[in-house]
Amino acid sequence: MLWAPYATTSSNWIANKVLQGAIGAPIESLCEISIADVWFTHERGTYMGFYALFLVGSNFLAPVIAGFINDGKGWEWVLYWCAIFCGAGFIICFFLMEETNYQRLDVLTAEPYQVDDTPSSLEKGSKDASDSDKVAPVLSVPGPDTNPASKKTYLGKIKMFRHSDINHEASLVEMVIRPFLYFSFPSIVFSGFMYGSVVCYFNVLNGTASLILSSSPYNFRASIVGLSYISCLIGVGIGTVYSGLFGDRFVIWKARRNKGIMEPEFRLWLFTTLLVCIPGALLLWGVGAAHEVPWFGLVFAMGVFGAAITAGSQLSISYCIDCYKALGEDAIVTVILIRNTMSFAVSYG
């Protein structure tokens, strides 16, 4: 981020964006998989909604802050403040969050069975005892080793790499190739296409908001254009409640009607609302701006965009993980590849 204000050529700017993308890429898959590992299926939608809230909400909150920074300090300080926030986030993550990577063994070590053949006291009492009076041999079946591990020190908790936690059997080449193989899975491709679609609508809004609202007849300053994104933040909250809290209850209701069997396709019913909201918001935004409708109409369309983008992002990821939870990490990478390809094509194609 510190490099960006000093990029004076297109090659410098492209190199800067490549570096930012490479460093920031893990956030695109690790968060979703962590949510899938921690919470149950009927809770996953709610917490995935909170993830979408912060993911999409931060994109709409940034213009609100950036507008005032631009008016007060200049556009360079917008990027400087981004660098400051990134530095603070790095310090918090590195020093306050424990490294939890753990390589679980497939086979637990246990001692072999032992048979105790020592004669019992009943057998010593009488040689003429019948077979029914004899005591059967005792099987000693020890369980796995349950010795508690030693508690990690603070430095051990924040250590980034430990030899025991590295999966030496994993092939880096296979891990790189595997996401491309999932392009043959229709559910994963559909999730990526839906996610990419809502991101394209987000790009349309971001690419035209300043152009429309700062021009006649609205003539908004940069700070006022930023404040118009408050409508998007309200929409993000509505989209979170719809796809998260309401979405989980809807899926549970559908599962009860399906004899207790939950199917990933139940979440697809929630997309029907977006079939109405997204085209309506696009028409109000584009046609409304062309006919110079009052500013409230455009701001209302921005709010609908915010709700639809949040709900669409959450539903796409949740549907993919519900279908292939065991393949979640690689499947999400495939979804992100499709999403980013569509986003780049619409923005620069």
N, C-alpha and C positions, 0 to 999 in steps of 0.2 A: 504493500500500500504506500510506503514511503517513496518507492520508485515511480509510481504512476504520475504524480504532478510534474516530474521532470522528464517524462517521455515526450520528446519533441518530434519524433518520426514514427511512421506507421510500424516499422520493424520493431522499434523499442516498445511500442504499445502492445503489439501482438505477443512479443516475448514476455512482457509483464503479465498479460492475461493467461498465457500458458502456464507460467509459474504459479499464479494464483489458483488456477484450476487444478493443478497437480497436488498442491498442498491442501486445498479445501475439499478434494474429492471424497475422502472417507466419510464426511458428514452425510453423504447421499445414501449410504447403506447401513452404517453401523447403528444409527439411532433406531431405525425401523426394526432391525433384527433384535436389538436389545429389548425393545418393547414386547416383541413376540416371545422372547425367552422369559420375561418376568411375569407377565399377566396371562390369565386364562383367556380362552377364545371369546367367552361372553363379555369379557372386560376389555378386550383388545381395541375395540372400536373407540371407546371413550378415551383411552390414553393415546391412541394414534391421532385422535382429534386434537388433543392438547399439543402433540408434536406439530401437527399442521397449523395450529393456532400460532405457535411461536415461529414456525418456518415462514408461513405466508404473512403473518402479522408483522414480523420484523421488516419484510420487504415494503410494506405499506407505511410502517412507522418511520423508516429512514427518510423518505421525502419530506415528512413533516418537520423533522429536525434539520435536514439539509437545506431547506428553504431559508430558514433563519440564519444558518451559518453562512450561506452564500451571500445574503444581503449584508451581514455584519462584517465578515472576514474575507470573503472571496471564495471562489470554488476550490482553490487549493486546500483550504482548511477543511473542506468536507472530507477529503481523502486523509488528511492528517488525523482527524478525529477517528476515522475508521481504523487507522493504525494504532491509535491509543486504545481503543476498545479491544482490538485484537490482542494487543500486548497484555491488557488486564485479564482477558479471558485465558491467555496462555498461562499466566501466573496462577490463576485460580485452578485450572485443570491440572497443572503439573504438581503443585504443592498440596492441594486439598483433595484430590481425587485419587483413590487407590487403583493401581494396575490390577485388573482382575482376570487377566488371561490365564487359563488353566488347561493343561493337557490331561484329560481324563484317561486312565488306563482302561483298556477293554476287558482285561481279565484280572480279577482280584486274587492275590496270593493267599493260599490256605494250606495248612498241613494235611497230609494224607490221613485217611481214616485209620483208627487203631482199634483192635478188638481186644478186650480184656478177658483172657481165658482163665483167670485165677478162680479156683473153686470157691463157691460161696459157703457160708456157715451152715446152710441147710444141707448141702451136699456132704459136708463132713460129719453131720450128725448120724447118718444112717446109710450104709452101703446098699441096703435093700429097698431104698426109696424108689417109688415108681417114676416113670418118665415125666408124669404130670407134676411131680414135686420138685423137679430140677429147675434151677434158675437159668434162663437163657443168657448167653454172653452179652455183655454191655458194650454198645457201640459208642465210642467217643468221637463226636463230630465237632471239631473246633470251627468257629466262625472265622471270618476274615480278620486280619490284623486291625484292631481298633485303637491302637496307641495314638493318643492325641498328638497332633503335630505341634511343634514349638511355635509360639506366637511370633509373628514377624515384627521386626523393628520398624520405626518410621521410615528409615532409609530403604528398608526392604520393600515396604509397601509402595513407594513411589519409584522404585527401580523399573526402568522401561523394559529391559530384556533379562530373562533368566534362562539358563540352558535347559532346565527341567521342563519349562513351559513351551518350548519350541517344538512344533510337530516336524520332526526330521523326515517323516515318510511322505509329506505333502510335496507335490511337484509344482514348482512355480509356473512351468509351461502349461500344465494341465489347468491350473487355476486361472490362467489368462485366457485359455481357449474355451473353457467350460461355459462362460456366459453367452458366447456366440452360438453354442449348440442349442441353447434354450429358445432360439428364434423359431424352432419347430414346435414349440408348445403354444397352442392357440390362446390359452388363458393368460399367459405371460405377455404375449404380444398385444392382446387386447388391453391389458392393464397399462402397458407402456403407451399405447395409442391414446387411451383416455387421459392419462396423466399428461402426455405431450399436448393434447388438445387444449386442456385448461391452461397450461403454461403459455401456449400461443395466444390465448385471449389476454393473459396477463401482459404479454409483450406488446400486444396491440394497444392496450390501455396505457402502459408506461411510455410507449413511443409517441403517442399522440396527445397525452394529457397536457404537457407544457405548451405544445404547439397550439392547441385549441384554446386553452384557458388564458394564455398570455396574449392572445391576439384579439382583435376587435370582433364582437362588441363587448367582450368580457374584460380584457385588459388587466388581468390579475398580475400582481407582482410575484416574484419567486416564492416569497414566504406564504402568500395567500394560495398559490398553487399547491404548496406543501400541505396547508391546512385542509384543502379539499380531500386529502387522503384520509382524513378522520372518518369520512363516510365509509371508506374501504375497511377501516379498522372495526367499525360497528358491524359491517357485513361479515368480517372474519369471525367475530364472536357468534353471530347467528349461524354461520356455516359450521362452526365447531359444535354447537349444541345439536344441530340437525344431524350431522354425520356421526357424531360421537355418542352423546347421551341418548338421543332419540334412536339413533341407528342401532345401538346395542339392544335396546328394548324391542325394537321392531324385529331384529333377528331372533331374539328369544321367543317372541310371539309366533313368528313363522315356524320355529322349530317345534313348539308345542302343537301346532296344527299339523305338523309333519311327523307325528308319533315320536317326538323327542329327538329327531335326527336333524342336526344342523348342517346345512349345505352352504358352501361359499356363495352360490348364486343368489342367496337371499339378499345380499347387500346390493345387488344390481338393481333391485326395485327402487332403491333410493336415488338412482340416476334419473328417474322419470321427472323429478322436479327440475333438474338441470336442463332437461329438454325444453322447458318453457322459459326458465329464467335467463339462460345464456343468450338465445336468439333475441329475446325481448330487450336485454341490456345492450346487445350489439346494435340493434336498430335504434334504440333511444340515443345511444352515444353517437353513432355515425350520422344518421338522418337528422337527429336533433341538432347536432352541431352545424350541419349543412344548412338547416333552416333557422339557425340562431334562436333556439328555444331559450327560455330563461335558464340561468345557471343552475337552479335547483334541479331541473330535469337531468342535467349532465351529472351532477353530484349524486343524485339518486341512482343513476345507472352505475356509477362507480361503486356504490354500496352493494348493488346486486352482483357486480363482478366479484367483489371481495368474498361474498358468501359462496358464490358458485365455485370460485377457484379453490377455496379452502375445502369445501365438501368434495369436490372432484378429486383433489389430491389425496385426501384421506381415504376415500372409497376405493380408489385405484390401488393404493398400496395395500390396504386391508384385504381386498379381494385376492391379490396375488399371494399374500402370505397365507391366507386361509386355504388356498388351493394347494400350495406347495411349501408348507412350513419347513420341512426337512431340507429343502433346497433354497431356503430364504435368502441367504447371503448372495449367492450367485444369481438367483432369479431377480432380486432387486437391482443388481448391476445391469442385467439385461433391460429391465424397465427404464432405468436411468439413461441407458444408451439410446433407447428409442425416444425418450422424452427430450433429451438434449439435441438429438439430430433434428427432430421436428422444430424445436425452438430455434435452432441455428438457421434452419431452412427458411422459416418465416421471417426472422429478423434480418438476415443478410442475403437471402436467396433472390 
